[in-house]
Amino acid sequence: MNLVIVSDTAIAQVNGQLEILESPLREIESLAKNFDRIIWIGFLYENGMYNTRRPKMKNIVPIPLPSSGGSNLMDKLYVLAKIPTYFNVIYSNIKGSDMIHLRAPSVPAMIAMIINYYFKINRGWIKYAGAWRGKASCSYRLQRWWIKRYKILNSIILSKDTGSKNLHFLINPSIYKKDL
């Protein structure tokens, strides 16, 4: 069984090897034995910008997207220019997958939600780690709206304040007691 993860998780190239942000990688490694292959789509960042490491399991394959975004108008317009590239990478990986895991809020997760609306892969889950209420960017508000209304995948929310019965609260298991 193949799982495709679509996220904005940091991926870095270190000494010719692709590494993934450590805390979400640890989370996914705990599930990896249940899959033949895990394709992990995330953003390519500079080496040393985040705490990354190589996956311990060979079935986890990182696929980097060119990073984009920022605080000024030109940076935001650059995101729009990259959407066709993001769409092609996400589409080509989702279309043959058995399950999908979307890590939202993020531009790649939103693209994957739109693609999955047509593919209707209903095995998988969305993990929304952003604030569920209050001020948010336009794309985050759009993702909240989409997740609340379309029950294509199970939705896991990391905020208790959702006001919806189809959204499930989960405590994020990002650190183990032995790691303290």
Backbone as JSON Lines, residues from 0, in Angstrom:
{"i":0,"aa":"M","n":[0.84,-1.17,0.0],"ca":[0.0,0.0,0.0],"c":[0.89,1.24,0.0]}
{"i":1,"aa":"N","n":[0.52,2.21,-0.84],"ca":[1.29,3.45,-0.96],"c":[0.54,4.62,-0.33]}
{"i":2,"aa":"L","n":[1.29,5.43,0.4],"ca":[0.77,6.64,1.04],"c":[1.49,7.83,0.43]}
{"i":3,"aa":"V","n":[0.74,8.87,0.1],"ca":[1.33,10.13,-0.35],"c":[1.0,11.19,0.69]}
{"i":4,"aa":"I","n":[2.05,11.87,1.18],"ca":[1.9,12.96,2.12],"c":[2.13,14.26,1.35]}
{"i":5,"aa":"V","n":[1.21,15.18,1.49],"ca":[1.34,16.49,0.83],"c":[1.35,17.54,1.93]}
{"i":6,"aa":"S","n":[2.42,18.33,1.97],"ca":[2.61,19.27,3.07],"c":[3.51,20.42,2.67]}
{"i":7,"aa":"D","n":[3.75,21.3,3.64],"ca":[4.78,22.32,3.46],"c":[5.96,22.01,4.37]}
{"i":8,"aa":"T","n":[6.07,20.76,4.78],"ca":[7.15,20.32,5.65],"c":[8.51,20.6,5.0]}
{"i":9,"aa":"A","n":[9.46,21.05,5.81],"ca":[10.8,21.36,5.31],"c":[11.53,20.11,4.87]}
{"i":10,"aa":"I","n":[12.08,20.17,3.66],"ca":[12.97,19.15,3.13],"c":[14.26,19.9,2.77]}
{"i":11,"aa":"A","n":[15.39,19.33,3.15],"ca":[16.68,19.97,2.87],"c":[17.59,18.97,2.17]}
{"i":12,"aa":"Q","n":[18.48,19.48,1.33],"ca":[19.48,18.63,0.7],"c":[20.79,18.82,1.47]}
{"i":13,"aa":"V","n":[21.25,17.72,2.08],"ca":[22.46,17.74,2.89],"c":[23.4,16.66,2.37]}
{"i":14,"aa":"N","n":[24.58,17.08,1.9],"ca":[25.57,16.14,1.35],"c":[24.96,15.21,0.3]}
{"i":15,"aa":"G","n":[24.14,15.77,-0.57],"ca":[23.55,14.99,-1.66],"c":[22.36,14.13,-1.25]}
{"i":16,"aa":"Q","n":[21.96,14.16,0.0],"ca":[20.83,13.37,0.5],"c":[19.69,14.29,0.91]}
{"i":17,"aa":"L","n":[18.46,13.85,0.68],"ca":[17.31,14.64,1.11],"c":[16.95,14.28,2.54]}
{"i":18,"aa":"E","n":[16.73,15.32,3.35],"ca":[16.36,15.17,4.75],"c":[15.01,15.85,4.97]}
{"i":19,"aa":"I","n":[14.3,15.41,6.02],"ca":[12.97,15.93,6.33],"c":[12.99,16.49,7.75]}
{"i":20,"aa":"L","n":[12.18,17.52,7.99],"ca":[12.05,18.11,9.32],"c":[11.81,17.0,10.35]}
{"i":21,"aa":"E","n":[12.61,17.0,11.4],"ca":[12.69,15.88,12.33],"c":[11.38,15.55,13.04]}
{"i":22,"aa":"S","n":[10.68,16.51,13.61],"ca":[9.5,16.16,14.42],"c":[8.37,15.51,13.61]}
{"i":23,"aa":"P","n":[7.97,16.03,12.44],"ca":[6.95,15.29,11.68],"c":[7.49,13.98,11.1]}
{"i":24,"aa":"L","n":[8.79,13.94,10.82],"ca":[9.37,12.7,10.31],"c":[9.24,11.59,11.35]}
{"i":25,"aa":"R","n":[9.52,11.91,12.59],"ca":[9.39,10.91,13.66],"c":[7.95,10.4,13.74]}
{"i":26,"aa":"E","n":[7.01,11.3,13.61],"ca":[5.59,10.94,13.63],"c":[5.26,9.95,12.51]}
{"i":27,"aa":"I","n":[5.74,10.23,11.3],"ca":[5.43,9.37,10.15],"c":[6.22,8.06,10.21]}
{"i":28,"aa":"E","n":[7.43,8.09,10.74],"ca":[8.2,6.84,10.87],"c":[7.46,5.83,11.75]}
{"i":29,"aa":"S","n":[6.68,6.31,12.71],"ca":[5.93,5.38,13.55],"c":[4.82,4.66,12.77]}
{"i":30,"aa":"L","n":[4.43,5.21,11.63],"ca":[3.41,4.59,10.77],"c":[4.01,3.84,9.58]}
{"i":31,"aa":"A","n":[5.26,4.07,9.29],"ca":[5.88,3.63,8.03],"c":[5.85,2.12,7.8]}
{"i":32,"aa":"K","n":[5.88,1.35,8.86],"ca":[5.88,-0.11,8.69],"c":[4.58,-0.63,8.08]}
{"i":33,"aa":"N","n":[3.54,0.2,8.08],"ca":[2.25,-0.19,7.52],"c":[2.13,0.07,6.02]}
{"i":34,"aa":"F","n":[3.18,0.62,5.42],"ca":[3.13,1.0,4.01],"c":[4.34,0.45,3.25]}
{"i":35,"aa":"D","n":[4.11,0.11,1.98],"ca":[5.21,-0.31,1.11],"c":[6.07,0.9,0.75]}
{"i":36,"aa":"R","n":[5.4,2.02,0.52],"ca":[6.1,3.24,0.11],"c":[5.35,4.46,0.6]}
{"i":37,"aa":"I","n":[6.11,5.43,1.08],"ca":[5.55,6.72,1.49],"c":[6.25,7.8,0.69]}
{"i":38,"aa":"I","n":[5.5,8.48,-0.15],"ca":[6.01,9.63,-0.9],"c":[5.69,10.86,-0.06]}
{"i":39,"aa":"W","n":[6.69,11.66,0.27],"ca":[6.47,12.84,1.11],"c":[6.82,14.09,0.32]}
{"i":40,"aa":"I","n":[5.81,14.83,-0.06],"ca":[5.99,16.07,-0.81],"c":[6.05,17.23,0.18]}
{"i":41,"aa":"G","n":[7.11,18.02,0.09],"ca":[7.29,19.17,0.97],"c":[8.15,20.22,0.27]}
{"i":42,"aa":"F","n":[8.43,21.3,0.98],"ca":[9.21,22.39,0.4],"c":[10.7,22.23,0.63]}
{"i":43,"aa":"L","n":[11.48,22.51,-0.4],"ca":[12.94,22.47,-0.3],"c":[13.43,23.77,0.35]}
{"i":44,"aa":"Y","n":[14.15,23.62,1.44],"ca":[14.72,24.76,2.16],"c":[16.23,24.64,2.2]}
{"i":45,"aa":"E","n":[16.89,25.73,2.54],"ca":[18.35,25.71,2.67],"c":[18.78,24.76,3.78]}
{"i":46,"aa":"N","n":[19.9,24.09,3.55],"ca":[20.48,23.23,4.58],"c":[20.78,24.07,5.81]}
{"i":47,"aa":"G","n":[20.42,23.56,6.98],"ca":[20.69,24.25,8.23],"c":[19.6,25.21,8.67]}
{"i":48,"aa":"M","n":[18.6,25.43,7.82],"ca":[17.53,26.34,8.17],"c":[16.59,25.71,9.21]}
{"i":49,"aa":"Y","n":[16.43,24.4,9.15],"ca":[15.56,23.66,10.07],"c":[16.29,22.42,10.56]}
{"i":50,"aa":"N","n":[15.76,21.82,11.63],"ca":[16.32,20.59,12.19],"c":[15.82,19.41,11.37]}
{"i":51,"aa":"T","n":[16.58,19.04,10.35],"ca":[16.18,17.95,9.47],"c":[17.1,16.74,9.67]}
{"i":52,"aa":"R","n":[16.61,15.59,9.21],"ca":[17.44,14.38,9.19],"c":[16.91,13.45,8.11]}
{"i":53,"aa":"R","n":[17.75,12.47,7.74],"ca":[17.33,11.47,6.76],"c":[16.35,10.51,7.41]}
{"i":54,"aa":"P","n":[15.37,10.03,6.65],"ca":[14.46,9.03,7.2],"c":[15.23,7.76,7.58]}
{"i":55,"aa":"K","n":[14.85,7.15,8.69],"ca":[15.47,5.89,9.12],"c":[14.97,4.73,8.28]}
{"i":56,"aa":"M","n":[13.81,4.87,7.7],"ca":[13.19,3.79,6.94],"c":[13.31,4.09,5.45]}
{"i":57,"aa":"K","n":[13.7,3.08,4.7],"ca":[13.96,3.24,3.26],"c":[12.69,3.47,2.44]}
{"i":58,"aa":"N","n":[11.53,3.15,3.0],"ca":[10.3,3.3,2.23],"c":[9.75,4.73,2.25]}
{"i":59,"aa":"I","n":[10.41,5.65,2.96],"ca":[10.01,7.06,2.98],"c":[10.85,7.82,1.95]}
{"i":60,"aa":"V","n":[10.16,8.36,0.94],"ca":[10.84,9.02,-0.18],"c":[10.43,10.5,-0.22]}
{"i":61,"aa":"P","n":[11.36,11.42,0.11],"ca":[11.01,12.85,0.03],"c":[11.02,13.36,-1.41]}
{"i":62,"aa":"I","n":[10.03,14.16,-1.74],"ca":[9.93,14.82,-3.04],"c":[9.89,16.33,-2.77]}
{"i":63,"aa":"P","n":[10.95,17.07,-3.07],"ca":[10.95,18.5,-2.77],"c":[10.25,19.34,-3.84]}
{"i":64,"aa":"L","n":[9.48,20.3,-3.36],"ca":[8.9,21.34,-4.21],"c":[9.76,22.59,-4.04]}
{"i":65,"aa":"P","n":[9.9,23.4,-5.08],"ca":[10.62,24.67,-4.89],"c":[9.84,25.54,-3.9]}
{"i":66,"aa":"S","n":[10.52,26.08,-2.9],"ca":[9.82,26.9,-1.91],"c":[9.47,28.26,-2.5]}
{"i":67,"aa":"S","n":[8.43,28.84,-1.91],"ca":[7.96,30.15,-2.35],"c":[7.25,30.82,-1.18]}
{"i":68,"aa":"G","n":[6.89,32.06,-1.36],"ca":[6.15,32.77,-0.32],"c":[7.02,33.78,0.39]}
{"i":69,"aa":"G","n":[6.41,34.52,1.27],"ca":[7.1,35.55,2.01],"c":[6.13,36.62,2.45]}
{"i":70,"aa":"S","n":[6.67,37.73,2.9],"ca":[5.81,38.76,3.49],"c":[5.44,39.89,2.53]}
{"i":71,"aa":"N","n":[6.17,40.07,1.45],"ca":[5.82,41.2,0.57],"c":[5.0,40.73,-0.64]}
{"i":72,"aa":"L","n":[4.44,41.67,-1.38],"ca":[3.54,41.36,-2.49],"c":[4.21,40.52,-3.57]}
{"i":73,"aa":"M","n":[5.45,40.82,-3.92],"ca":[6.15,40.06,-4.95],"c":[6.33,38.59,-4.53]}
{"i":74,"aa":"D","n":[6.65,38.37,-3.25],"ca":[6.78,37.0,-2.75],"c":[5.46,36.24,-2.88]}
{"i":75,"aa":"K","n":[4.37,36.91,-2.59],"ca":[3.04,36.28,-2.67],"c":[2.68,35.99,-4.13]}
{"i":76,"aa":"L","n":[3.02,36.89,-5.04],"ca":[2.78,36.64,-6.46],"c":[3.61,35.48,-6.98]}
{"i":77,"aa":"Y","n":[4.81,35.32,-6.44],"ca":[5.69,34.21,-6.83],"c":[5.04,32.86,-6.49]}
{"i":78,"aa":"V","n":[4.28,32.81,-5.4],"ca":[3.54,31.58,-5.05],"c":[2.6,31.22,-6.2]}
{"i":79,"aa":"L","n":[1.88,32.21,-6.71],"ca":[0.96,31.94,-7.82],"c":[1.68,31.41,-9.04]}
{"i":80,"aa":"A","n":[2.87,31.92,-9.3],"ca":[3.66,31.45,-10.45],"c":[4.09,30.0,-10.28]}
{"i":81,"aa":"K","n":[4.24,29.54,-9.05],"ca":[4.7,28.17,-8.78],"c":[3.56,27.15,-8.74]}
{"i":82,"aa":"I","n":[2.31,27.6,-8.7],"ca":[1.19,26.67,-8.56],"c":[1.15,25.61,-9.67]}
{"i":83,"aa":"P","n":[1.4,25.93,-10.94],"ca":[1.41,24.86,-11.95],"c":[2.44,23.76,-11.65]}
{"i":84,"aa":"T","n":[3.62,24.15,-11.18],"ca":[4.65,23.17,-10.81],"c":[4.15,22.31,-9.64]}
{"i":85,"aa":"Y","n":[3.62,22.97,-8.61],"ca":[3.11,22.24,-7.45],"c":[2.0,21.28,-7.88]}
{"i":86,"aa":"F","n":[1.08,21.78,-8.7],"ca":[-0.04,20.95,-9.16],"c":[0.45,19.7,-9.87]}
{"i":87,"aa":"N","n":[1.4,19.86,-10.79],"ca":[1.9,18.71,-11.55],"c":[2.56,17.66,-10.65]}
{"i":88,"aa":"V","n":[3.38,18.09,-9.7],"ca":[4.04,17.15,-8.8],"c":[3.02,16.45,-7.91]}
{"i":89,"aa":"I","n":[2.1,17.2,-7.35],"ca":[1.09,16.62,-6.45],"c":[0.17,15.68,-7.23]}
{"i":90,"aa":"Y","n":[-0.32,16.13,-8.36],"ca":[-1.22,15.32,-9.19],"c":[-0.56,14.0,-9.61]}
{"i":91,"aa":"S","n":[0.67,14.08,-10.09],"ca":[1.33,12.86,-10.58],"c":[1.56,11.84,-9.47]}
{"i":92,"aa":"N","n":[1.65,12.29,-8.24],"ca":[1.85,11.35,-7.12],"c":[0.53,10.88,-6.51]}
{"i":93,"aa":"I","n":[-0.46,11.74,-6.44],"ca":[-1.75,11.34,-5.85],"c":[-2.5,10.36,-6.73]}
{"i":94,"aa":"K","n":[-2.44,10.53,-8.05],"ca":[-3.3,9.75,-8.93],"c":[-3.11,8.24,-8.8]}
{"i":95,"aa":"G","n":[-1.95,7.77,-8.39],"ca":[-1.75,6.34,-8.25],"c":[-1.63,5.86,-6.82]}
{"i":96,"aa":"S","n":[-2.01,6.71,-5.86],"ca":[-1.82,6.33,-4.46],"c":[-3.02,5.59,-3.9]}
{"i":97,"aa":"D","n":[-2.76,4.84,-2.84],"ca":[-3.82,4.14,-2.13],"c":[-4.42,5.0,-1.03]}
{"i":98,"aa":"M","n":[-3.57,5.8,-0.4],"ca":[-3.99,6.67,0.69],"c":[-3.28,8.01,0.56]}
{"i":99,"aa":"I","n":[-3.92,9.06,1.11],"ca":[-3.25,10.35,1.15],"c":[-3.34,10.93,2.56]}
{"i":100,"aa":"H","n":[-2.31,11.68,2.9],"ca":[-2.25,12.39,4.18],"c":[-1.89,13.83,3.85]}
{"i":101,"aa":"L","n":[-2.8,14.76,4.15],"ca":[-2.57,16.16,3.86],"c":[-2.27,16.88,5.16]}
{"i":102,"aa":"R","n":[-1.17,17.62,5.17],"ca":[-0.77,18.38,6.35],"c":[-1.06,19.85,6.06]}
{"i":103,"aa":"A","n":[-2.16,20.31,6.63],"ca":[-2.64,21.66,6.39],"c":[-2.48,22.5,7.66]}
{"i":104,"aa":"P","n":[-2.57,23.79,7.56],"ca":[-2.81,24.57,6.36],"c":[-1.53,24.78,5.56]}
{"i":105,"aa":"S","n":[-1.63,24.64,4.27],"ca":[-0.5,24.92,3.39],"c":[-1.0,24.99,1.96]}
{"i":106,"aa":"V","n":[-0.28,25.67,1.11],"ca":[-0.64,25.75,-0.31],"c":[-0.65,24.36,-0.94]}
{"i":107,"aa":"P","n":[0.4,23.51,-0.71],"ca":[0.34,22.17,-1.31],"c":[-0.86,21.35,-0.83]}
{"i":108,"aa":"A","n":[-1.22,21.45,0.45],"ca":[-2.38,20.7,0.95],"c":[-3.67,21.19,0.29]}
{"i":109,"aa":"M","n":[-3.8,22.49,0.09],"ca":[-4.99,23.03,-0.57],"c":[-5.08,22.53,-2.01]}
{"i":110,"aa":"I","n":[-3.97,22.52,-2.71],"ca":[-3.96,21.98,-4.08],"c":[-4.38,20.51,-4.06]}
{"i":111,"aa":"A","n":[-3.86,19.76,-3.11],"ca":[-4.21,18.34,-3.01],"c":[-5.68,18.14,-2.67]}
{"i":112,"aa":"M","n":[-6.25,19.02,-1.84],"ca":[-7.69,18.93,-1.52],"c":[-8.52,19.11,-2.79]}
{"i":113,"aa":"I","n":[-8.13,20.06,-3.61],"ca":[-8.85,20.31,-4.87],"c":[-8.71,19.12,-5.81]}
{"i":114,"aa":"I","n":[-7.5,18.61,-5.96],"ca":[-7.28,17.43,-6.81],"c":[-8.09,16.25,-6.29]}
{"i":115,"aa":"N","n":[-8.06,16.03,-4.97],"ca":[-8.76,14.88,-4.39],"c":[-10.28,15.02,-4.47]}
{"i":116,"aa":"Y","n":[-10.76,16.22,-4.6],"ca":[-12.19,16.42,-4.79],"c":[-12.66,15.66,-6.03]}
{"i":117,"aa":"Y","n":[-11.8,15.58,-7.04],"ca":[-12.14,14.87,-8.28],"c":[-11.75,13.39,-8.23]}
{"i":118,"aa":"F","n":[-10.63,13.05,-7.58],"ca":[-10.19,11.65,-7.5],"c":[-10.97,10.86,-6.45]}
{"i":119,"aa":"K","n":[-11.41,11.54,-5.41],"ca":[-12.18,10.95,-4.32],"c":[-11.48,9.75,-3.69]}
{"i":120,"aa":"I","n":[-10.18,9.91,-3.42],"ca":[-9.48,8.92,-2.62],"c":[-9.96,9.15,-1.2]}
{"i":121,"aa":"N","n":[-10.75,8.23,-0.67],"ca":[-11.32,8.49,0.64],"c":[-10.59,7.76,1.77]}
{"i":122,"aa":"R","n":[-9.45,7.2,1.45],"ca":[-8.63,6.56,2.47],"c":[-7.48,7.5,2.8]}
{"i":123,"aa":"G","n":[-7.47,7.99,4.01],"ca":[-6.43,8.91,4.43],"c":[-6.99,9.92,5.4]}
{"i":124,"aa":"W","n":[-6.23,10.98,5.61],"ca":[-6.63,11.96,6.6],"c":[-5.97,13.31,6.32]}
{"i":125,"aa":"I","n":[-6.62,14.33,6.87],"ca":[-6.1,15.7,6.83],"c":[-5.75,16.06,8.26]}
{"i":126,"aa":"K","n":[-4.55,16.55,8.46],"ca":[-4.14,17.05,9.77],"c":[-4.02,18.56,9.64]}
{"i":127,"aa":"Y","n":[-4.93,19.26,10.31],"ca":[-4.92,20.72,10.27],"c":[-4.31,21.23,11.56]}
{"i":128,"aa":"A","n":[-3.12,21.79,11.48],"ca":[-2.39,22.21,12.68],"c":[-2.51,23.71,12.95]}
{"i":129,"aa":"G","n":[-3.25,24.43,12.13],"ca":[-3.4,25.86,12.35],"c":[-4.52,26.17,13.32]}
{"i":130,"aa":"A","n":[-4.64,27.43,13.69],"ca":[-5.73,27.87,14.56],"c":[-7.04,27.72,13.79]}
{"i":131,"aa":"W","n":[-8.05,27.21,14.44],"ca":[-9.31,26.94,13.76],"c":[-10.22,28.17,13.71]}
{"i":132,"aa":"R","n":[-10.05,29.06,14.64],"ca":[-10.86,30.28,14.66],"c":[-9.94,31.5,14.72]}
{"i":133,"aa":"G","n":[-10.53,32.65,14.45],"ca":[-9.76,33.88,14.55],"c":[-9.13,34.29,13.24]}
{"i":134,"aa":"K","n":[-8.25,35.28,13.31],"ca":[-7.61,35.84,12.13],"c":[-6.72,34.8,11.45]}
{"i":135,"aa":"A","n":[-6.79,34.79,10.14],"ca":[-5.95,33.88,9.35],"c":[-5.87,34.44,7.93]}
{"i":136,"aa":"S","n":[-4.89,33.98,7.2],"ca":[-4.76,34.41,5.8],"c":[-5.94,33.87,5.0]}
{"i":137,"aa":"C","n":[-6.12,34.42,3.83],"ca":[-7.21,34.02,2.94],"c":[-7.15,32.52,2.63]}
{"i":138,"aa":"S","n":[-5.94,32.02,2.32],"ca":[-5.83,30.6,1.97],"c":[-6.11,29.7,3.17]}
{"i":139,"aa":"Y","n":[-5.73,30.11,4.38],"ca":[-6.02,29.32,5.58],"c":[-7.52,29.28,5.83]}
{"i":140,"aa":"R","n":[-8.19,30.44,5.67],"ca":[-9.65,30.47,5.85],"c":[-10.34,29.59,4.82]}
{"i":141,"aa":"L","n":[-9.84,29.6,3.58],"ca":[-10.4,28.75,2.53],"c":[-10.22,27.27,2.89]}
{"i":142,"aa":"Q","n":[-9.08,26.91,3.42],"ca":[-8.85,25.52,3.81],"c":[-9.77,25.1,4.96]}
{"i":143,"aa":"R","n":[-9.95,25.97,5.93],"ca":[-10.87,25.67,7.04],"c":[-12.28,25.44,6.48]}
{"i":144,"aa":"W","n":[-12.72,26.31,5.59],"ca":[-14.04,26.19,4.99],"c":[-14.18,24.86,4.25]}
{"i":145,"aa":"W","n":[-13.16,24.52,3.46],"ca":[-13.18,23.3,2.64],"c":[-13.23,22.06,3.54]}
{"i":146,"aa":"I","n":[-12.39,22.0,4.54],"ca":[-12.33,20.84,5.44],"c":[-13.65,20.67,6.18]}
{"i":147,"aa":"K","n":[-14.25,21.75,6.58],"ca":[-15.5,21.69,7.34],"c":[-16.65,21.15,6.5]}
{"i":148,"aa":"R","n":[-16.64,21.42,5.2],"ca":[-17.77,21.08,4.35],"c":[-17.62,19.79,3.55]}
{"i":149,"aa":"Y","n":[-16.43,19.43,3.17],"ca":[-16.24,18.24,2.34],"c":[-15.67,17.1,3.18]}
{"i":150,"aa":"K","n":[-16.43,16.02,3.26],"ca":[-16.05,14.9,4.12],"c":[-15.39,13.79,3.3]}
{"i":151,"aa":"I","n":[-14.48,14.15,2.41],"ca":[-13.8,13.16,1.58],"c":[-12.81,12.35,2.42]}
{"i":152,"aa":"L","n":[-12.09,13.02,3.28],"ca":[-11.11,12.36,4.14],"c":[-11.48,12.6,5.59]}
{"i":153,"aa":"N","n":[-10.96,11.76,6.48],"ca":[-11.08,12.04,7.91],"c":[-10.28,13.3,8.21]}
{"i":154,"aa":"S","n":[-10.81,14.17,9.01],"ca":[-10.11,15.41,9.35],"c":[-9.74,15.43,10.81]}
{"i":155,"aa":"I","n":[-8.46,15.6,11.06],"ca":[-7.94,15.66,12.41],"c":[-7.5,17.09,12.66]}
{"i":156,"aa":"I","n":[-8.01,17.67,13.7],"ca":[-7.76,19.07,14.0],"c":[-7.01,19.16,15.31]}
{"i":157,"aa":"L","n":[-6.02,20.01,15.38],"ca":[-5.23,20.14,16.59],"c":[-5.72,21.29,17.46]}
{"i":158,"aa":"S","n":[-6.98,21.62,17.33],"ca":[-7.6,22.65,18.16],"c":[-8.98,22.12,18.56]}
{"i":159,"aa":"K","n":[-9.32,22.21,19.83],"ca":[-10.6,21.69,20.3],"c":[-11.78,22.55,19.88]}
{"i":160,"aa":"D","n":[-11.54,23.72,19.4],"ca":[-12.55,24.74,19.18],"c":[-13.05,24.74,17.74]}
{"i":161,"aa":"T","n":[-13.62,23.62,17.25],"ca":[-13.97,23.54,15.84],"c":[-15.43,23.81,15.55]}
{"i":162,"aa":"G","n":[-16.31,23.42,16.44],"ca":[-17.73,23.61,16.2],"c":[-18.29,22.72,15.11]}
{"i":163,"aa":"S","n":[-17.66,21.58,14.83],"ca":[-18.14,20.67,13.79],"c":[-17.99,19.23,14.25]}
{"i":164,"aa":"K","n":[-19.0,18.41,13.94],"ca":[-18.98,17.01,14.39],"c":[-18.08,16.11,13.55]}
{"i":165,"aa":"N","n":[-17.78,16.5,12.3],"ca":[-16.95,15.64,11.46],"c":[-15.45,15.9,11.63]}
{"i":166,"aa":"L","n":[-15.09,16.81,12.53],"ca":[-13.68,17.11,12.79],"c":[-13.29,16.5,14.13]}
{"i":167,"aa":"H","n":[-12.14,15.88,14.17],"ca":[-11.7,15.15,15.36],"c":[-10.47,15.8,15.96]}
{"i":168,"aa":"F","n":[-10.5,16.04,17.27],"ca":[-9.37,16.62,17.97],"c":[-8.36,15.52,18.31]}
{"i":169,"aa":"L","n":[-7.09,15.83,18.14],"ca":[-6.02,14.89,18.45],"c":[-4.86,15.66,19.05]}
{"i":170,"aa":"I","n":[-4.31,15.13,20.14],"ca":[-3.11,15.72,20.72],"c":[-1.94,15.33,19.82]}
{"i":171,"aa":"N","n":[-1.11,16.28,19.45],"ca":[0.0,16.04,18.54],"c":[1.12,15.26,19.24]}
{"i":172,"aa":"P","n":[1.43,14.06,18.76],"ca":[2.47,13.24,19.4],"c":[3.87,13.55,18.87]}
{"i":173,"aa":"S","n":[4.31,14.78,19.01],"ca":[5.58,15.16,18.39],"c":[6.8,14.92,19.26]}
{"i":174,"aa":"I","n":[6.62,14.61,20.54],"ca":[7.79,14.36,21.4],"c":[7.42,13.25,22.4]}
{"i":175,"aa":"Y","n":[8.37,12.4,22.64],"ca":[8.17,11.3,23.59],"c":[8.79,11.68,24.93]}
{"i":176,"aa":"K","n":[8.23,11.1,26.0],"ca":[8.71,11.38,27.35],"c":[10.2,11.06,27.46]}
{"i":177,"aa":"K","n":[10.64,9.98,26.82],"ca":[12.06,9.57,26.91],"c":[13.0,10.59,26.24]}
{"i":178,"aa":"D","n":[12.45,11.45,25.36],"ca":[13.25,12.45,24.66],"c":[13.5,13.71,25.49]}
{"i":179,"aa":"L","n":[12.78,13.85,26.61],"ca":[12.93,15.05,27.42],"c":[14.22,15.05,28.21]}
